[in-house]
């Protein structure tokens, strides 16, 4: 990326969608989006070009966790839109509740991989962990979601 504006243009919509899925509220997503890109702007000169997308996801994830800690209330995923239609009596609200019940790092890994469809190497970079740890978090989260829905 040559400029910060290029970064926003290339990844802004995707990061906003991620923020909306994490918060479930458009106003909170707007705040998270702004906090993410403000932090990115401040650190842009030091950022490495090859991992900017994962870097933005990591900032957004950390900002969401920080906001949750400040508010002392769980992240809401009630408005999560999944590609799969309702089937077997499982609603989108059921899926959102199961995801919301996950621990924060498993929730972030699950959303990045299963909802945002990021490859494991980018999930790992976004969460600042090894690829193996990212796979384990997604696997554990997937098991917990399936158990909650069965």
Residue pairs with C-beta under 8 A, 6 or more apart in sequence:
1 7
1 10
1 49
1 52
4 40
4 41
4 44
7 40
7 44
7 52
7 56
8 37
10 52
11 52
11 53
11 56
12 33
12 37
14 53
14 116
15 33
15 36
15 37
15 56
15 57
15 60
16 29
16 33
17 116
18 57
18 60
18 111
18 112
18 116
19 28
19 29
19 30
19 32
19 33
19 36
19 60
19 64
20 26
20 29
20 79
21 77
21 79
21 80
21 111
21 115
21 116
22 29
22 32
22 60
22 61
22 64
22 75
22 77
22 108
22 111
23 29
23 32
23 64
23 75
23 76
24 75
24 76
24 77
24 78
24 79
24 80
24 96
25 76
25 79
28 67
31 67
32 60
32 63
32 64
32 67
33 60
35 63
35 67
36 56
36 59
36 60
36 63
39 59
39 63
40 47
40 55
40 56
40 59
47 55
48 55
51 125
53 122
54 118
54 121
54 122
54 123
54 125
54 126
55 125
55 126
57 112
57 116
57 118
57 122
57 125
57 126
58 125
58 126
58 127
58 128
61 108
61 112
61 126
61 127
64 75
64 108
65 104
65 108
68 74
68 75
68 104
74 100
75 100
75 104
75 107
76 96
76 100
77 96
77 99
77 100
77 107
77 111
78 93
78 96
78 97
78 100
79 96
80 92
80 95
80 96
80 99
80 115
81 92
82 92
82 95
82 115
86 92
90 149
94 148
94 149
95 145
95 149
97 148
98 144
98 145
98 148
98 149
99 107
99 110
99 111
99 141
99 145
100 107
101 144
101 148
102 110
102 141
102 144
102 145
105 127
105 137
106 137
106 138
106 140
106 141
106 144
107 141
108 126
108 127
109 123
109 127
109 134
109 137
109 138
109 141
110 137
110 138
110 141
110 142
110 145
112 118
112 122
112 123
112 126
112 127
113 120
113 123
113 134
113 138
114 138
114 142
118 126
120 131
120 134
120 135
120 138
121 131
123 131
123 134
123 138
124 130
124 131
124 133
124 134
127 133
127 134
127 137
129 137
